[in-house]
Amino acid sequence: MLSAILITYDNEDTIREAYGLCEAAGYKVDKLIRQKFLNKARYGIGEGKMLEIKEISDRIKPDVLIYDEILKPSQNYNLASKLKINILDRESLILEIFERRATSSESHLQIKLAQFRYEMSRAKEKVRLAKQGEQPGFMGIGMYEVDSYYNDIQNRMKSVKSKLEKMGKQRALHREARRRVGLKTISLAGYTSAGKTTLFNLLTGETKQESPELFTTLSTTTRKVLIDKDPVLISDTVGFISKLPAYMIEAFKSTLEELKYAEVVIVVIDISDSEVELRKKYRSCLKTMADLDVDQERVIYALNKSDLAEPDQILQKAEFIGLTNSKKWVPVSAVTQQNIPKLLELVKKMISNPPQQIKEIPRKQDLSKFYEQDDD
């Protein structure tokens, strides 16, 4: 593993996720720098802290500095110029993870498109710096001629977008074929590492790679299963994450748009998270689904890892994020199979009946119904 200095917010949940991102990208954190604010104008951090980090960097000689926030091109350049090491902000780190995890030709193209859009958003600043005689080599301009740099990215983007559009049309044809034969589709969604793939494997009998690492799934996998003797299709999708820029969602649109057309979307939530972390991830899921125009009337919430929390804690957390007024959530465990039949029963009702006909989930006094012995 390559070594890294990590700068992130002084919050345990945030630190844990940042460590997870670093590990998923292949970096070992040799030094953690906690900061209350990461939005100072010149360097993202204060100049005094930057000089302190330079001393640390000169001593431990890391391969990269990872900045767990989105940096402006000028901030990236300023840090790289002072520290003399490569700077990865949150966006570029996620792109590296995507690149490592891509397995299908479509996901490779989606990541290429996201990388080009990341570069496009910074190209003008790089060109400006280069024309002033600066050397923004730390920012990835490489050996490109300055005058052709921007146009080169545009041309390469067009090629990738054209290929993805063809794949998107093929997906649309598949959806239409499924609609004609009456096949319903269920899509799994949720924050990365919430347990979507584990639940997918349980429901389908698949053996897709399961991992606590972030972004195990980047390509959509669809399998046919029977729910009460009726065939349906279940799809696993790429996980959401906070501060995921619009251009990354756009790059994965051909994959994520399956959520828009599914009859039911099961949003998997890790109910073992702390309340603050849970709310952050829940809001991130809502925002991403809103960006994709997913109809909330077709959404079910599976509160996964319920075997790691007490019933009262689950209800308290559901209330904390505002789910208790919804009729469409079930505490489940993809590991112990707790309440999986109840989840499938709710899915069947969603498919066959209008949302308003679904019975309301029991309140606190009879939450125990969720923990009765499941029928064989």
C-alpha positions as CSV (number, residue, x, y, z in Angstrom):
1,M,0.0,0.0,0.0
2,L,1.1,3.6,-0.7
3,S,1.4,5.8,2.4
4,A,-0.7,8.9,3.0
5,I,-1.3,11.8,5.3
6,L,-5.1,12.2,5.8
7,I,-6.7,15.6,6.6
8,T,-10.4,15.3,7.6
9,Y,-13.0,16.7,10.0
10,D,-12.7,16.1,13.7
11,N,-15.6,13.7,13.9
12,E,-15.3,9.9,14.6
13,D,-17.9,8.8,12.0
14,T,-16.3,11.1,9.4
15,I,-12.9,9.8,10.2
16,R,-14.0,6.2,10.0
17,E,-15.5,6.8,6.5
18,A,-12.4,8.7,5.4
19,Y,-10.2,5.8,6.5
20,G,-12.5,3.4,4.6
21,L,-12.1,5.5,1.4
22,C,-8.3,5.6,1.8
23,E,-8.1,1.8,2.3
24,A,-10.4,1.2,-0.7
25,A,-8.2,3.3,-2.9
26,G,-5.1,1.4,-1.7
27,Y,-3.6,4.0,0.7
28,K,-2.3,3.4,4.3
29,V,-2.8,6.4,6.5
30,D,0.5,7.1,8.3
31,K,-0.7,10.4,9.8
32,L,-4.2,11.7,10.6
33,I,-4.8,15.5,10.8
34,R,-8.1,16.5,12.4
35,Q,-9.6,19.9,11.5
36,K,-12.7,21.7,12.5
37,F,-12.8,23.6,9.2
38,L,-11.6,22.5,5.7
39,N,-12.8,25.5,3.7
40,K,-10.1,28.2,4.2
41,A,-9.5,30.3,1.1
42,R,-5.8,29.6,0.1
43,Y,-5.0,26.1,1.1
44,G,-8.3,24.8,2.5
45,I,-6.6,24.8,5.9
46,G,-4.9,27.7,7.6
47,E,-1.3,28.6,6.7
48,G,0.0,27.7,10.1
49,K,-1.5,24.2,9.8
50,M,-0.1,23.9,6.3
51,L,3.4,24.7,7.6
52,E,2.9,22.1,10.4
53,I,1.9,19.5,7.8
54,K,4.9,20.4,5.6
55,E,7.2,19.5,8.6
56,I,5.4,16.2,9.1
57,S,5.5,15.5,5.3
58,D,9.2,16.2,5.1
59,R,9.8,13.8,8.0
60,I,7.6,10.8,7.1
61,K,7.7,11.3,3.2
62,P,4.2,10.1,2.3
63,D,3.2,9.2,-1.3
64,V,0.2,11.5,-1.2
65,L,-1.8,13.9,1.0
66,I,-5.5,13.0,1.0
67,Y,-7.8,15.9,1.7
68,D,-11.3,14.8,2.7
69,E,-13.2,17.7,1.1
70,I,-13.6,19.1,-2.4
71,L,-10.7,21.4,-3.2
72,K,-10.7,24.2,-5.8
73,P,-8.0,23.9,-8.5
74,S,-6.1,26.8,-7.0
75,Q,-6.2,25.3,-3.5
76,N,-5.0,22.0,-4.9
77,Y,-2.1,23.8,-6.7
78,N,-1.2,25.9,-3.6
79,L,-1.0,22.9,-1.4
80,A,1.0,20.8,-3.9
81,S,3.4,23.7,-4.5
82,K,4.1,24.1,-0.8
83,L,4.2,20.4,0.2
84,K,5.8,19.1,-3.0
85,I,3.6,15.9,-2.9
86,N,0.6,14.8,-4.9
87,I,-2.8,16.0,-3.4
88,L,-5.9,13.9,-3.7
89,D,-9.2,15.6,-2.6
90,R,-12.3,13.7,-1.9
91,E,-13.5,13.7,-5.5
92,S,-10.2,12.4,-7.0
93,L,-10.0,9.8,-4.2
94,I,-13.4,8.4,-5.0
95,L,-12.5,8.4,-8.7
96,E,-9.4,6.3,-7.9
97,I,-11.6,3.8,-6.0
98,F,-14.0,3.6,-8.9
99,E,-11.1,2.9,-11.2
100,R,-9.8,0.1,-9.0
101,R,-13.3,-1.5,-8.6
102,A,-14.5,-1.3,-12.2
103,T,-15.1,-4.8,-13.7
104,S,-17.5,-4.3,-16.7
105,S,-16.8,-2.4,-19.9
106,E,-19.7,0.0,-19.0
107,S,-18.4,0.8,-15.6
108,H,-14.9,1.5,-17.1
109,L,-16.5,3.9,-19.5
110,Q,-18.6,5.6,-16.8
111,I,-15.5,6.1,-14.7
112,K,-13.6,7.5,-17.7
113,L,-16.4,10.0,-18.3
114,A,-16.4,11.0,-14.6
115,Q,-12.6,11.5,-14.7
116,F,-12.9,13.7,-17.8
117,R,-15.6,15.8,-16.2
118,Y,-13.4,16.2,-13.1
119,E,-10.6,17.4,-15.4
120,M,-12.9,19.7,-17.3
121,S,-14.0,21.5,-14.2
122,R,-10.3,22.2,-13.4
123,A,-8.9,22.6,-17.0
124,K,-9.4,26.4,-17.2
125,E,-7.6,27.0,-14.0
126,K,-4.7,24.7,-15.0
127,V,-4.4,26.4,-18.3
128,R,-4.4,29.8,-16.6
129,L,-1.7,28.7,-14.2
130,A,0.4,27.3,-17.0
131,K,0.1,30.5,-19.1
132,Q,1.4,32.4,-16.1
133,G,4.5,30.3,-16.1
134,E,3.4,28.1,-13.1
135,Q,4.0,24.4,-13.2
136,P,0.8,22.7,-12.2
137,G,2.3,19.2,-12.7
138,F,1.0,18.0,-9.3
139,M,-2.5,18.6,-10.7
140,G,-2.1,16.1,-13.5
141,I,-1.6,18.3,-16.6
142,G,1.3,16.0,-17.7
143,M,2.9,16.7,-21.1
144,Y,-0.2,18.1,-22.8
145,E,0.2,21.3,-24.8
146,V,-1.7,24.0,-22.9
147,D,-3.6,25.2,-26.0
148,S,-5.0,21.8,-26.9
149,Y,-5.5,20.5,-23.3
150,Y,-9.2,21.6,-22.9
151,N,-10.2,20.6,-26.5
152,D,-8.5,17.2,-26.0
153,I,-10.6,16.4,-23.0
154,Q,-13.8,17.5,-24.8
155,N,-13.1,15.3,-27.7
156,R,-12.4,12.3,-25.6
157,M,-15.5,12.9,-23.5
158,K,-17.7,12.9,-26.7
159,S,-16.3,9.5,-27.7
160,V,-17.1,8.0,-24.3
161,K,-20.5,9.6,-24.1
162,S,-21.4,8.2,-27.5
163,K,-20.5,4.6,-26.4
164,L,-22.5,5.0,-23.1
165,E,-25.5,6.4,-25.0
166,K,-25.6,3.2,-27.1
167,M,-25.4,1.1,-24.0
168,G,-28.2,3.2,-22.5
169,K,-30.4,2.6,-25.5
170,Q,-29.8,-1.1,-25.2
171,R,-30.9,-1.0,-21.5
172,A,-34.1,0.8,-22.6
173,L,-34.8,-2.0,-25.1
174,H,-34.3,-4.5,-22.3
175,R,-36.7,-2.6,-20.1
176,E,-39.3,-2.5,-22.8
177,A,-39.0,-6.2,-23.4
178,R,-39.5,-6.9,-19.7
179,R,-42.5,-4.6,-19.7
180,R,-44.1,-6.5,-22.6
181,V,-43.8,-9.9,-20.9
182,G,-45.0,-8.4,-17.6
183,L,-41.8,-8.8,-15.6
184,K,-41.6,-6.5,-12.6
185,T,-38.3,-5.1,-11.4
186,I,-37.0,-4.5,-7.9
187,S,-33.8,-2.4,-7.4
188,L,-31.6,-2.3,-4.4
189,A,-30.1,1.1,-3.5
190,G,-28.5,2.7,-0.5
191,Y,-25.4,4.2,1.0
192,T,-22.2,2.3,0.2
193,S,-21.4,-0.5,2.6
194,A,-24.9,-0.6,4.0
195,G,-25.2,-4.3,3.0
196,K,-26.9,-4.2,-0.4
197,T,-24.9,-6.9,-1.9
198,T,-25.3,-9.2,1.1
199,L,-29.1,-8.7,0.8
200,F,-28.9,-9.3,-3.0
201,N,-27.0,-12.5,-2.5
202,L,-29.6,-13.7,0.1
203,L,-32.6,-12.9,-2.1
204,T,-31.1,-14.3,-5.3
205,G,-28.8,-17.1,-4.1
206,E,-25.9,-15.3,-5.9
207,T,-22.4,-15.2,-4.6
208,K,-21.4,-11.7,-5.6
209,Q,-18.4,-10.3,-3.7
210,E,-19.4,-9.0,-0.3
211,S,-17.1,-6.7,1.6
212,P,-17.2,-4.0,4.4
213,E,-15.1,-1.9,2.0
214,L,-16.7,1.0,0.2
215,F,-18.0,0.6,-3.4
216,T,-17.8,-3.1,-3.7
217,T,-20.5,-2.9,-6.4
218,L,-20.0,-0.6,-9.4
219,S,-21.9,-2.6,-12.1
220,T,-25.6,-3.4,-12.0
221,T,-26.3,-7.1,-11.6
222,T,-29.8,-8.3,-12.3
223,R,-31.2,-11.8,-11.5
224,K,-34.7,-13.4,-11.7
225,V,-36.3,-14.7,-8.5
226,L,-39.7,-15.9,-7.4
227,I,-41.7,-14.0,-4.9
228,D,-44.7,-16.1,-3.9
229,K,-44.4,-18.0,-7.2
230,D,-44.3,-14.8,-9.3
231,P,-41.1,-14.1,-11.2
232,V,-39.5,-10.7,-10.6
233,L,-36.1,-9.2,-11.4
234,I,-33.9,-7.9,-8.6
235,S,-31.0,-5.5,-9.4
236,D,-28.0,-4.4,-7.3
237,T,-26.7,-0.9,-8.0
238,V,-23.7,1.2,-7.1
239,G,-23.8,2.6,-3.6
240,F,-24.4,6.3,-2.8
241,I,-22.0,8.5,-0.8
242,S,-22.2,11.9,0.7
243,K,-20.8,14.9,-1.3
244,L,-21.0,12.9,-4.5
245,P,-20.9,15.5,-7.2
246,A,-23.6,15.8,-9.9
247,Y,-21.2,14.9,-12.7
248,M,-20.4,11.5,-11.0
249,I,-24.1,10.7,-10.7
250,E,-24.5,11.8,-14.4
251,A,-21.6,9.5,-15.4
252,F,-23.3,6.5,-13.8
253,K,-26.8,7.6,-15.1
254,S,-27.2,4.6,-17.4
255,T,-26.7,2.3,-14.4
256,L,-28.5,4.3,-11.8
257,E,-31.5,5.0,-14.0
258,E,-32.7,1.5,-13.4
259,L,-33.9,2.9,-10.0
260,K,-36.2,5.4,-11.9
261,Y,-37.9,2.6,-13.8
262,A,-38.1,-0.1,-11.1
263,E,-41.6,-1.0,-9.7
264,V,-40.0,-1.1,-6.2
265,V,-36.8,0.4,-4.9
266,I,-35.5,-1.1,-1.7
267,V,-33.2,1.4,0.1
268,V,-30.9,-0.5,2.4
269,I,-29.9,1.5,5.5
270,D,-27.3,0.4,8.1
271,I,-29.4,0.8,11.3
272,S,-26.3,0.0,13.4
273,D,-24.8,3.4,12.6
274,S,-24.8,6.2,15.1
275,E,-27.8,8.6,14.9
276,V,-25.7,11.4,13.4
277,E,-24.1,9.2,10.8
278,L,-27.4,7.5,10.0
279,R,-29.1,10.9,9.3
280,K,-26.2,12.0,7.1
281,K,-26.4,8.8,5.0
282,Y,-30.2,8.8,4.9
283,R,-30.2,12.4,3.6
284,S,-27.5,11.5,1.1
285,C,-29.7,8.7,-0.2
286,L,-32.7,11.0,-0.5
287,K,-30.7,13.7,-2.4
288,T,-29.3,11.1,-4.8
289,M,-32.7,9.6,-5.5
290,A,-34.2,13.1,-6.0
291,D,-31.4,13.8,-8.5
292,L,-32.4,10.7,-10.3
293,D,-36.2,11.5,-10.2
294,V,-37.0,8.4,-8.3
295,D,-40.6,8.4,-7.1
296,Q,-40.7,8.1,-3.3
297,E,-44.0,6.3,-3.5
298,R,-42.2,3.3,-4.8
299,V,-39.5,3.2,-2.1
300,I,-39.2,0.7,0.7
301,Y,-36.6,1.2,3.5
302,A,-34.9,-2.0,4.7
303,L,-33.2,-1.2,8.1
304,N,-30.4,-3.6,7.7
305,K,-28.1,-5.1,10.4
306,S,-31.0,-5.1,12.9
307,D,-29.3,-8.0,14.7
308,L,-26.8,-5.4,15.9
309,A,-29.4,-3.2,17.6
310,E,-32.2,-3.6,20.1
311,P,-35.8,-3.1,19.0
312,D,-36.2,0.1,21.0
313,Q,-33.0,1.5,19.5
314,I,-34.2,0.7,16.0
315,L,-37.5,2.5,16.6
316,Q,-35.7,5.5,18.1
317,K,-33.4,5.8,15.1
318,A,-36.3,5.4,12.7
319,E,-38.0,8.3,14.5
320,F,-34.8,10.3,14.5
321,I,-34.6,10.2,10.6
322,G,-38.3,10.7,10.2
323,L,-39.3,7.3,9.0
324,T,-42.1,6.5,11.6
325,N,-44.7,8.3,9.5
326,S,-43.9,6.1,6.6
327,K,-45.7,2.8,6.1
328,K,-42.9,1.2,4.1
329,W,-40.0,0.2,6.4
330,V,-38.9,-3.1,7.9
331,P,-36.0,-3.9,10.3
332,V,-34.1,-6.8,8.7
333,S,-30.8,-8.6,8.8
334,A,-29.2,-9.9,5.6
335,V,-26.9,-12.0,7.8
336,T,-29.4,-13.8,10.1
337,Q,-32.3,-13.5,7.6
338,Q,-34.4,-11.8,10.3
339,N,-37.7,-10.4,8.8
340,I,-36.8,-11.2,5.2
341,P,-40.2,-12.8,4.6
342,K,-41.8,-9.6,5.9
343,L,-39.7,-7.5,3.6
344,L,-40.8,-9.7,0.6
345,E,-44.4,-9.5,1.7
346,L,-44.2,-5.7,1.7
347,V,-42.5,-5.8,-1.8
348,K,-45.4,-8.0,-3.1
349,K,-48.0,-5.5,-1.8
350,M,-46.1,-2.6,-3.4
351,I,-46.1,-4.5,-6.7
352,S,-49.7,-5.6,-6.7
353,N,-51.5,-2.7,-4.9
354,P,-51.4,1.1,-4.9
355,P,-49.2,2.5,-2.1
356,Q,-52.1,3.9,-0.1
357,Q,-53.5,0.4,0.4
358,I,-50.4,-0.8,2.2
359,K,-51.1,-1.4,5.9
360,E,-49.2,0.9,8.3
361,I,-46.2,-0.5,10.1
362,P,-46.9,-1.2,13.8
363,R,-46.0,1.6,16.3
364,K,-43.8,1.2,19.4
365,Q,-46.3,-0.8,21.4
366,D,-46.4,-3.7,18.9
367,L,-43.0,-3.4,17.2
368,S,-42.4,-7.0,18.6
369,K,-44.5,-8.3,15.7
370,F,-41.4,-7.7,13.6
371,Y,-39.4,-10.1,15.7
372,E,-41.9,-13.0,15.8
373,Q,-40.6,-16.3,14.4
374,D,-40.7,-16.1,10.6
375,D,-42.9,-18.6,8.8
376,D,-41.2,-21.4,7.0
